Amino acid sequence: MNILVKRSGNEEAQTYTPDVDNTTLLAALNHIKTKIDPTLTYAHGCRSGVCGSCAVRVNGREVLMCEYKVQEGDLVEPIRNARVIRDLIVDSSDIERFNRTAKAWSEGSKEERVSEEEASRIETQSDCILCTSCYSACPVYAINPDFIGPFALTRVWRYVNDARETQSTEKIAAVQTNGIWDCTLCGECVPVCPQNIAPKQDITMLRMKSAMMGYQDPNAAMAFGGGLDFGGGSF
């Protein structure tokens, strides 16, 4: 089996021929590293699709190496929109920065009994493993490198939608700039999520929540000469 791996510093992918069959990409790379080329560098952790540390791109699509079944001729590359440190390992500092900017964690909660229905509203978003697959798939970074990102925004919706959260207003305010209005709603983030989270839908809900709180899309405002005001003025 031939596997092509994009190595840092090389314009062309390097071809490896590991003696493996019907196995995961992670197992194949482990074979390459131990039997063929010990300099090949990549990251992994739990090997169970839980930690998210082994996200890469295969044939132009984001996958977890520990879950993806390797195929003949696969092209393996590091995730996009992040600085490559070496081979398949990238710098995650921007990802951490976006989470801080978006306040994508619980800053304060009140003791309150949560019904099964209320718990189910945040169950899916709580499964985010920060694998950065959606971050890599997002085309917005090509024009706005400060975009907060689908992974952080879906986590914000998880807390805004939590009946126990006391800082929802602050979180909504934090995602107005380089956040929900910068998303193109293209949906590229949805099919690559290994946890079946739909950031596009969560961002849409954040927009609706923002509108209810008096925020508006600044792009739409500029289209109307800097503001949207349809009430009570004289003509």
KAHULIN-V162832 format. One record per backbone hydrogen bond with DSSP energy under -0.5 kcal/mol. CO is the residue of the C=O (numbers start at 1). NH is the residue of the N-H. Records with the same first field share a line. If there is no record, write none. Layout:
# KAHULIN-V162832
CO = NH ; NH
This chain:
# KAHULIN-V162832
2 = 73
3 = 16
4 = 76
5 = 7 ; 14
7 = 10
14 = 5
16 = 3
18 = 20
23 = 70
24 = 28
25 = 29
26 = 30
27 = 31
28 = 32
29 = 33
30 = 34
31 = 35 ; 36
32 = 36 ; 37
37 = 40
41 = 88
52 = 55
54 = 65
56 = 63
57 = 77
58 = 61
61 = 58
63 = 56 ; 65
64 = 67 ; 68
65 = 25 ; 26
68 = 25 ; 70
71 = 74
74 = 4 ; 76
75 = 59
76 = 6
77 = 57
83 = 91
86 = 89
89 = 85 ; 86
92 = 96
93 = 97
94 = 98
95 = 99
96 = 100
97 = 101
98 = 102
99 = 103 ; 104
100 = 103
103 = 105
105 = 107
108 = 166 ; 167
110 = 112
113 = 115
115 = 119
116 = 120
117 = 121
118 = 122
119 = 122 ; 123
120 = 124
122 = 126
123 = 127
124 = 127
125 = 128
132 = 136
133 = 137
134 = 138
138 = 141
139 = 142
140 = 143 ; 144
144 = 147
149 = 153
150 = 154
151 = 155
152 = 156
153 = 157
154 = 158
155 = 159
156 = 160
157 = 161
159 = 162
161 = 163
162 = 165
164 = 110
167 = 171
168 = 172
169 = 173
170 = 174
171 = 175
172 = 175
173 = 176
175 = 180
178 = 148
179 = 182 ; 183
187 = 190 ; 191
190 = 193
193 = 196
197 = 199
198 = 201 ; 202
199 = 203
200 = 204
201 = 205
202 = 206
203 = 207
204 = 208
205 = 209
206 = 210
207 = 211
208 = 212
209 = 213
210 = 213 ; 215
211 = 214
217 = 221
218 = 222
219 = 223
220 = 224
221 = 224 ; 226 ; 227
222 = 225
227 = 229
231 = 233
